[in-house]
């Protein structure tokens, strides 16, 4: 069996939105000789989450098997880096076979290094011990400006709803512009302190424009207003009339 050191993560918690470079010290043969890049047939790492391991080939989390069976799986690949190796863990945008995010902020993950090399005419392999558990931190919640689509899993080229939103100092949505392809409608809105739409402007597919003030507020016009006809409801009630 090869001796494989434990991979090394950056000191700070890894950021979900940024690639994480994993340092992998070189493996060694049973006699202590280092495994050279020319001798290695596969070097990489396995990602663990609880009792599961990420199945790179199958595109899913699956129960972690015994080490002998784990060594037969496909690891995330590593590249030579001098006398050692390094692997790049990219968390953002990686989906499983059902379209769900593989990595997220919150769960605890671990890594195990893996190496396979030729020894005396045959292949031999080794696995490292797991790293200490680590969790991703995310910068997404701290972003003031955001572009969102139908759902978090909708790629831009398949989107039917696109929303541009700006958040306040407390990172609550202050307002947004939303374009909806299905109804051919555009909405511009301001939001209250809870992020709920308040004053709204709707550009309707029939060409009409609808102004919707929040609550009991009114529409104010600072300046002249020129119109052709007015359809209004009298103060005393009753049906609307034309003026």
ABEGO torsion letter per residue (X at the ends): XBBBBBBBBBABBBBAABBBBBBBBBBBBAAGBBBBAAABABBBBBBBBEABBBBAAAGBBBBBBBAAAAAABBBBBBBBBEABBBBBBBABGBBBAAGBBABBBGBBBBBBBBBBBBBGGBBBBBBBBBBBBBBBBBAAAABABBBBBABAABBAAABABBBBBBBBAAGBBABBBBBBAAAGBBBBBBBBAAGBBBBBBBBBAAGBBBBBBBEABBBBBBEBBBBABBBBBBAAEEBBBBX
